[in-house]
Amino acid sequence: MAVIETKEVHEKELLKTHYYKASYEQIKQIFLEILKSLKHNIISVNDDFGEIFSEVPHLTCTAKIIMQTPKETSIDFYINSEYLFMSSAKAYKFIKEVLQRIQNKYELKGLGLHA
């Protein structure tokens, strides 16, 4: 079992909070599209707290989307991966895939900008 969490200050670049030049709604919509394409079951979307909870067998993800300004939105992940082998690797792969696909559509403003 592995728990992987992204945050403002982290030694690994991949696991730092990512900021994009986009609104909350834009990041939320593309993230939901990505989840559907990755066959994730979307359990809940809570706009009051900016949280989206999804799962596939052996992996759950809580994403936290925060609009800092109308043109700057961050996304963080809390992932619980329960694969017999390579739990961390599968979680990292998921994070990398999601962030790359967001960045293909919206400009990356920076990593850990508000540390």
N, C-alpha and C positions, 0 to 999 in steps of 0.2 A: 504494500500500500504506500502511496505517496501523496502528500499534500503539497501543492505548488501554489504560491501566491505572488502576484506582482504588486509592487509598491513603489513609492517615490524614490526611496534610496535602496538600491540593491547592487551587489557587485556584478551581476550579470546584466548586460544591456537588454537582453530579451525580456527580463523580468522587472524592468523599470516601467513606471507608469508612462503610457504613450499618449501624447497630445496631438490632436488633429485640428486642422482648420475646417471646422464643420460645426453644425448645431447638434444639440442633444438628439433631436428627431432624426437627423441624417445618420448619425452613428447608430442609433437604435435600429433604424430600418435596415441598414446594410448588415448589421450584426444578426438580426433576425433572419435575413435572407441567407447569410452564410450558415447559420445553424440549420436551417431547413435543407440546404444543399449537402450538409455533412450528416444528414439524417438524425439530428438531435431532436429529442422530444422536448418541446418548450413547455415547462411546467407552470411558470408564472412570469408575468411582466408587471413590475410595480413602478409606475412612473413617479409616485410620490418619493420613493427612495432611489430611483434610477437603477433598479436591480432587475436582472433577467436571470432566471434559474432554468437550466436545461440539463438533460442527461441522455446518455446512451448506456448500454450495458457496461458496467465496470468503470464509468467515468461520469462525475457530476461537475457542473460548472455554474458558478455564480459570477456574473459579470456586473461590475459597478460602473455606470456611465455618469459622468458629472460634467455639466456645462459650466465652465469657468467664466466665460464671457460668451456673447452670441456667436463669436467666431473661433472659440477654443473649447474643445471638449476632450475629456480624458476618458480612458477605459482601463480598468483593472480586472483581474481574474482571481478567483479562488477556486482551485480545482482539486478534487479528490479522485484519485485514480487508483483502482483496485485490480490491476492486472497481475497475474502470477509472475510474469517477467516484464521488465522494461516499463514499469509504471511511470517513472519520471520521464522517460523518453517519449512516451505516448502523450503525456501532458504537455511537454515542451513542443512537440510536433503540432498539437492542436493550437496552442498559443501562437506559434510561428505562422501557421496557416491563416488564422483569423487576422492577425495584425498585417500580414502581407496583403491580404485581400482588401482590407480597409484602406491601406496605403495605396493600393492600385486605383482607388476612387477618390480619396481625399488626401490632401497634402499633410505629411507628417510635420508638425510644428516643432517637436522635440521630445526628449525623454526626461522624466523626473524634473520638470521645470519649476516646481514649487516646493522643492525640498527644504 
